Amino acid sequence: MVLKISDGAVPICSIDGCIAKGILKSSVDEEIPALYIGKDTAKGCCPGALTYLGFIKPPKFIKYIVSTGNEKFFGGKSEYLKANP
């Protein structure tokens, strides 16, 4: 099945690297156009979301992104969802 992207639609990660935040932003801001994601437009998206959506295999460093962070990955950024890796 081939899906057609709506005219004016933008890749979701152009709105926010976090797919969940992109969806939330689009639901509350009528200025944001329709969103889409695909293998060719996933650059810049959160690796966790890309894993859950089946675009990539789970990266080994994901445990740091969701917990304490690590300077080796994403400049030490963290979501602080867990107490430790």
C-alpha positions, 0 to 999 in steps of 0.5 A: 500500500502506498500512502500519499502525503498531504499537500503542505504536510511537514516531517514531524521531527521538523516540529520537535525531535521528540515525536510525542511533543511534536504530536502534542504541539500540533494538537494545540497549535492550529498553525502547525500543518499536518505531520508525517514520518517515514524512513527518509524523514526520521533524521533528528527524531528521538532514537527511543521513538524511532525504536518503538516505531520500528525504524531502528534497532534499540541503540545501546546508549538509550539507557543513558538518554532515559536516565542520567545522561552521558557526555558521550551521547547527545552531549549528555542530554537526558530525559530523566525518566529513570533514576539510573541506567 
